[in-house]
Amino acid sequence: MSLLNEQDKEKTLATHRQSKTSLYSSLFSRIYNKTHAYLTNLSTHKKQQKVEQEHLLIRGEKGSGKSLLIKQIAKHLADNLDQAPNTEAKKKPSLIVRLNEYEYGIRSIKDLCLRILSKLKTVHAKDLPQDFHTSADISWPNLIEEIQNANSRLILLIDNLDTLLKQLDKSDNLFFVKNILTVEQPYYRLIASCQNDSVLAQPFISFDIPPLDKALAYKLLISLLHKDMLQHTLLQSDKPNSQSHHEKKIQTSEYICLNFTAHKLEAIRRFSHANAQTLEYFYQGFLNNSVQTSYQYLGYVLGRYQAQYDFKMQHLSSQQQLIVHTLGSHWQAIKVAQLTQECDLASKTISAQLTQLEKQSWVEKVSSQNKNHFYRISDKRFHISYLTRFSLPSTQTLIAHSLNTLSYFSLGIPFMDEYKVQQEAAKTRSRLDSLAYQAALTANEDVSHTELDALFHHAFLHQGEEEVDGQAYCESASQYFKTHLPGERLSFLLTAASRGYEQAYLGLLSLFDLANTELEANLAYRIKLAICQLAQAKGFDFEDKLISLYLSQAKELKLAYQLSMQLVIIRGQKTEPLLLLQASFASLIAGHAPESQSLLRSYLNYRAKKEINAPLVIETEWGIEDAWLMELLLVFIANGNWQFLDQAIFSDEADNTHLKAQFLPLYHTFLAIKPQLSSTQLDEKLARPTELSEALPLLINAVQEARELYLD
């Protein structure tokens, strides 16, 4: 039976059917509140108010939500403007006309008047007198006079006013500015939107839409997700036994969104220069497939812009198209000499066309160390879209690997009971802990919340501040579950652990990776440590688990160094690749840099051989080895091992140049922090892809955190 009565269900569905614009406008609460205040003043009809003589201009980047906000304002006006308590207002109805983002066919003021008249007669026929302007000959003064005679007022909403003005010829454009915008009178008001770089200013009240940030992005994505799942649940709620199934589906989708997709969203937000529109495309891709790679999501998002960008290219001359294609096929900025060579055009032609393209905001110049300057595409989203479609496979692989790296460094899964999407200060796990959390969620998907809550409830009840005894814990927990949750999976697991089974110990380690608060995480560390020590005492090989535990939590670092070196010596050439990385990590933070460098070289030799036999495919996402390697490189950068990094890691002459390509964001972090750069490195720094420049604060902060955690 449905858990909602018919009245509640209808109310909820009605809420869902509201336009998505209300959701978008809620994201831009500051501008929406300002806009609402303007509309409130507008509805009072006080002739003395200065705001009565001013128009409203909403500014923002393309796709930032201007069109959606204009729609929401029109809806607000239609719902509320003529409900004002003022009796004079009721005698003077407002005629609301909204011109869409692209109103084709408006080439003159007369065209504009005819379009407004057509919409008035369609939408407001009941508010107009029967003899309201029937002549085919119309002008702006005549239109306003008709509105005045009808004792009405026109509220005209124009999306992308700057685009409309460009469509008018010079005389009509001047008339619009001088006779429509600047004349003060009470019979019409203009509410418009335009691009940030528009020269429109007076006589508007101007509000700027803020850029989309990480917190707003998550809030929008999860809100969209809830709306979609809520509607699907309600439509299915009359089916037998469907309610619990769909409630679980909502929780599962949000879980995937927060725990497996949020870091991909953040990386794509940086790469696609995301706005509200871009984010909705990501949401659509998420609903289509919630387990795609970062690069696959990026391709889906950018594919939605393909027709728009193809249309822009068609308006360029053949020479300009060639130059844009050449620049667009390189991720980094390139010098004029290289551009001339690749285009096979005369240098004078290249210079002349670059000047024109720069004036049209197609390209931008980056000053170099000499007169041979760099150029790159100005529209960053167009550029990254063009690269994913037309660049060489090696460049596309470079982008995919960089996206994976940024996804990893954006990884910080919040502790769920403290998580608030709108709060940027939410407590989060470390990157390595987040990876362990994801793996634990997958491994324990059949464990209920009740079991997990009981596991930590027992741990808090029976473990004080003293050292945990592993065997005593397993026996106590086993008895607790037999009493309170007999027959559940964890009951069998804990019984097996109390009897000394290796797989049961591994299962418990995974379960305690699901700690959901910092307090739980601290307790989980102590219990995992006790379980590892118990497993060792039973003769099981848990030394690797201990080393990972020590290093990931930055605890017992000397012990981690000693234990890792013992294992490397004992295992010799059979040492596992991950252990080589962790031993190098432990050696570096213990102050043994040469030893650390030697171990890292051994690992890189293994990695190079592995990639010869099994090359990375473009969709490959970084795994646990890659994560430890990136964390190790962070510590090398934080430690200032410039010569080693120059010669062995990031040099073009090094045997392991694949690291520079695979972890390009880390290489540019190295360039940003290194005190002295070679001339080649200076050029690479100047030509750095914009996406990586914008990601530098994230990576430099990661270097600082590594220094504070392991070296200070």
URMO-V403238 format. One record per residue. N is the residue number from 1. SS is DSSP state (helix for helix, strand for strand, loop for the rest). Layout:
BEGIN
[[N:SS] [N:SS]]
END
This chain:
BEGIN
[[1:loop] [2:loop] [3:loop] [4:loop] [5:loop] [6:helix] [7:helix] [8:helix] [9:helix] [10:helix] [11:helix] [12:helix] [13:helix] [14:helix] [15:helix] [16:helix] [17:helix] [18:loop] [19:loop] [20:loop] [21:helix] [22:helix] [23:helix] [24:helix] [25:helix] [26:helix] [27:helix] [28:loop] [29:helix] [30:helix] [31:helix] [32:helix] [33:helix] [34:helix] [35:helix] [36:helix] [37:helix] [38:helix] [39:helix] [40:helix] [41:helix] [42:helix] [43:helix] [44:helix] [45:loop] [46:loop] [47:loop] [48:loop] [49:loop] [50:helix] [51:helix] [52:helix] [53:helix] [54:loop] [55:strand] [56:strand] [57:strand] [58:strand] [59:strand] [60:loop] [61:loop] [62:loop] [63:loop] [64:loop] [65:loop] [66:helix] [67:helix] [68:helix] [69:helix] [70:helix] [71:helix] [72:helix] [73:helix] [74:helix] [75:helix] [76:helix] [77:helix] [78:helix] [79:helix] [80:helix] [81:helix] [82:helix] [83:helix] [84:loop] [85:loop] [86:loop] [87:helix] [88:helix] [89:helix] [90:helix] [91:helix] [92:loop] [93:loop] [94:strand] [95:strand] [96:strand] [97:strand] [98:strand] [99:strand] [100:loop] [101:loop] [102:loop] [103:loop] [104:loop] [105:loop] [106:loop] [107:loop] [108:loop] [109:helix] [110:helix] [111:helix] [112:helix] [113:helix] [114:helix] [115:helix] [116:helix] [117:helix] [118:helix] [119:helix] [120:helix] [121:helix] [122:helix] [123:helix] [124:loop] [125:helix] [126:helix] [127:helix] [128:loop] [129:loop] [130:loop] [131:loop] [132:loop] [133:loop] [134:loop] [135:loop] [136:loop] [137:loop] [138:loop] [139:loop] [140:helix] [141:helix] [142:helix] [143:helix] [144:helix] [145:helix] [146:helix] [147:helix] [148:helix] [149:helix] [150:loop] [151:loop] [152:loop] [153:strand] [154:strand] [155:strand] [156:strand] [157:strand] [158:strand] [159:loop] [160:loop] [161:helix] [162:helix] [163:helix] [164:helix] [165:helix] [166:helix] [167:helix] [168:loop] [169:loop] [170:helix] [171:helix] [172:helix] [173:helix] [174:helix] [175:helix] [176:helix] [177:helix] [178:helix] [179:helix] [180:helix] [181:helix] [182:loop] [183:loop] [184:loop] [185:loop] [186:loop] [187:loop] [188:strand] [189:strand] [190:strand] [191:strand] [192:strand] [193:strand] [194:strand] [195:loop] [196:loop] [197:loop] [198:loop] [199:loop] [200:loop] [201:loop] [202:loop] [203:loop] [204:strand] [205:strand] [206:strand] [207:strand] [208:strand] [209:loop] [210:loop] [211:loop] [212:loop] [213:loop] [214:helix] [215:helix] [216:helix] [217:helix] [218:helix] [219:helix] [220:helix] [221:helix] [222:helix] [223:helix] [224:helix] [225:helix] [226:helix] [227:helix] [228:helix] [229:helix] [230:helix] [231:helix] [232:helix] [233:helix] [234:helix] [235:helix] [236:helix] [237:loop] [238:loop] [239:loop] [240:loop] [241:loop] [242:helix] [243:helix] [244:helix] [245:helix] [246:helix] [247:helix] [248:helix] [249:helix] [250:helix] [251:helix] [252:helix] [253:helix] [254:helix] [255:helix] [256:helix] [257:helix] [258:helix] [259:helix] [260:helix] [261:helix] [262:helix] [263:helix] [264:helix] [265:helix] [266:helix] [267:helix] [268:helix] [269:helix] [270:helix] [271:helix] [272:loop] [273:loop] [274:loop] [275:loop] [276:helix] [277:helix] [278:helix] [279:helix] [280:helix] [281:helix] [282:helix] [283:helix] [284:helix] [285:helix] [286:helix] [287:helix] [288:helix] [289:loop] [290:loop] [291:loop] [292:loop] [293:loop] [294:helix] [295:helix] [296:helix] [297:helix] [298:helix] [299:helix] [300:helix] [301:helix] [302:helix] [303:helix] [304:loop] [305:loop] [306:helix] [307:helix] [308:helix] [309:helix] [310:helix] [311:helix] [312:helix] [313:helix] [314:helix] [315:loop] [316:loop] [317:loop] [318:helix] [319:helix] [320:helix] [321:helix] [322:helix] [323:helix] [324:helix] [325:helix] [326:helix] [327:helix] [328:helix] [329:loop] [330:loop] [331:loop] [332:loop] [333:loop] [334:strand] [335:strand] [336:helix] [337:helix] [338:helix] [339:helix] [340:helix] [341:helix] [342:helix] [343:helix] [344:loop] [345:loop] [346:loop] [347:helix] [348:helix] [349:helix] [350:helix] [351:helix] [352:helix] [353:helix] [354:helix] [355:helix] [356:helix] [357:helix] [358:helix] [359:helix] [360:loop] [361:loop] [362:loop] [363:strand] [364:strand] [365:strand] [366:strand] [367:loop] [368:loop] [369:loop] [370:loop] [371:loop] [372:loop] [373:loop] [374:strand] [375:strand] [376:strand] [377:strand] [378:loop] [379:loop] [380:helix] [381:helix] [382:helix] [383:helix] [384:helix] [385:helix] [386:helix] [387:helix] [388:helix] [389:helix] [390:helix] [391:loop] [392:loop] [393:helix] [394:helix] [395:helix] [396:helix] [397:helix] [398:helix] [399:helix] [400:helix] [401:helix] [402:helix] [403:helix] [404:helix] [405:helix] [406:helix] [407:helix] [408:helix] [409:helix] [410:loop] [411:loop] [412:loop] [413:loop] [414:strand] [415:loop] [416:helix] [417:helix] [418:helix] [419:loop] [420:loop] [421:loop] [422:loop] [423:loop] [424:loop] [425:loop] [426:loop] [427:loop] [428:strand] [429:loop] [430:loop] [431:helix] [432:helix] [433:helix] [434:helix] [435:helix] [436:helix] [437:helix] [438:helix] [439:helix] [440:helix] [441:helix] [442:helix] [443:helix] [444:loop] [445:loop] [446:loop] [447:loop] [448:loop] [449:helix] [450:helix] [451:helix] [452:helix] [453:helix] [454:helix] [455:helix] [456:helix] [457:helix] [458:helix] [459:helix] [460:helix] [461:helix] [462:helix] [463:loop] [464:loop] [465:loop] [466:loop] [467:loop] [468:loop] [469:loop] [470:helix] [471:helix] [472:helix] [473:helix] [474:helix] [475:helix] [476:helix] [477:helix] [478:helix] [479:helix] [480:helix] [481:helix] [482:helix] [483:helix] [484:helix] [485:loop] [486:loop] [487:loop] [488:loop] [489:helix] [490:helix] [491:helix] [492:helix] [493:helix] [494:helix] [495:helix] [496:helix] [497:helix] [498:helix] [499:loop] [500:loop] [501:loop] [502:helix] [503:helix] [504:helix] [505:helix] [506:helix] [507:helix] [508:helix] [509:helix] [510:helix] [511:helix] [512:helix] [513:loop] [514:loop] [515:loop] [516:loop] [517:loop] [518:helix] [519:helix] [520:helix] [521:helix] [522:helix] [523:helix] [524:helix] [525:helix] [526:helix] [527:helix] [528:helix] [529:helix] [530:helix] [531:helix] [532:helix] [533:helix] [534:helix] [535:helix] [536:helix] [537:helix] [538:loop] [539:loop] [540:loop] [541:loop] [542:loop] [543:helix] [544:helix] [545:helix] [546:helix] [547:helix] [548:helix] [549:helix] [550:helix] [551:helix] [552:helix] [553:loop] [554:loop] [555:loop] [556:loop] [557:helix] [558:helix] [559:helix] [560:helix] [561:helix] [562:helix] [563:helix] [564:helix] [565:helix] [566:helix] [567:helix] [568:helix] [569:helix] [570:helix] [571:helix] [572:helix] [573:helix] [574:helix] [575:loop] [576:loop] [577:helix] [578:helix] [579:helix] [580:helix] [581:helix] [582:helix] [583:helix] [584:helix] [585:helix] [586:helix] [587:helix] [588:helix] [589:helix] [590:loop] [591:loop] [592:loop] [593:helix] [594:helix] [595:helix] [596:helix] [597:helix] [598:helix] [599:helix] [600:helix] [601:helix] [602:helix] [603:helix] [604:helix] [605:helix] [606:helix] [607:helix] [608:helix] [609:helix] [610:helix] [611:helix] [612:helix] [613:helix] [614:loop] [615:loop] [616:loop] [617:loop] [618:loop] [619:loop] [620:loop] [621:loop] [622:loop] [623:loop] [624:helix] [625:helix] [626:helix] [627:helix] [628:helix] [629:helix] [630:helix] [631:helix] [632:helix] [633:helix] [634:helix] [635:helix] [636:helix] [637:helix] [638:helix] [639:helix] [640:loop] [641:loop] [642:helix] [643:helix] [644:helix] [645:helix] [646:helix] [647:helix] [648:helix] [649:helix] [650:loop] [651:loop] [652:loop] [653:loop] [654:loop] [655:loop] [656:loop] [657:loop] [658:helix] [659:helix] [660:helix] [661:helix] [662:helix] [663:loop] [664:helix] [665:helix] [666:helix] [667:helix] [668:helix] [669:helix] [670:helix] [671:helix] [672:helix] [673:helix] [674:loop] [675:loop] [676:loop] [677:loop] [678:loop] [679:helix] [680:helix] [681:helix] [682:helix] [683:helix] [684:helix] [685:helix] [686:helix] [687:loop] [688:loop] [689:loop] [690:helix] [691:helix] [692:helix] [693:helix] [694:helix] [695:helix] [696:helix] [697:helix] [698:helix] [699:helix] [700:helix] [701:helix] [702:helix] [703:helix] [704:helix] [705:helix] [706:helix] [707:helix] [708:helix] [709:helix] [710:helix] [711:helix] [712:loop]]
END
